[in-house]
Amino acid sequence: MRKITALIAVMLATSGAQAQVYKCADPITGETVYSQTQCATEAKTVNIQDIQATPTVAIAENDALARRCANSIQFKDPDSVRIEKVGAMSATVIDYAGSRIVANVLHVWINARNSYGGYTGSKMYYCYLSQHDKKVLFVESLGG
């Protein structure tokens, strides 16, 4: 309960805050990327409120990323993990390793067995991924 209260307090405290980031084209893929450091001489600065939260990878890739997120969580019975729903991926600004960075966030609903062998019901997890290589940075759960 304290985690949820703390998370809500942080979200409310930072909801009005603006973060300045740089908008660039990825030199390899040509996709638009956002960075906390200037990624090119022609980079444009934008306020984080201006960034549209749009999916950045295909649905099949989201499913594979959801599996990677689920594998990074320590469940009582890892073989019982069922990914029940995968939401669209969006961009968000997070504090990570002492810096504010733009990361992808994927909403994943997971059901797994508890120590008694029963399924606990679907629970939503926020999976934060690095923007370029989609590495799992950390996973948060809002419920219990």
Summary of the structure (lengths in Angstrom):
residues: 144
radius of gyration: 16.8
end to end distance: 7.5
largest distance: 57.4
contacts: 362
relative contact order: 0.16
helix: 22%
strand: 40%
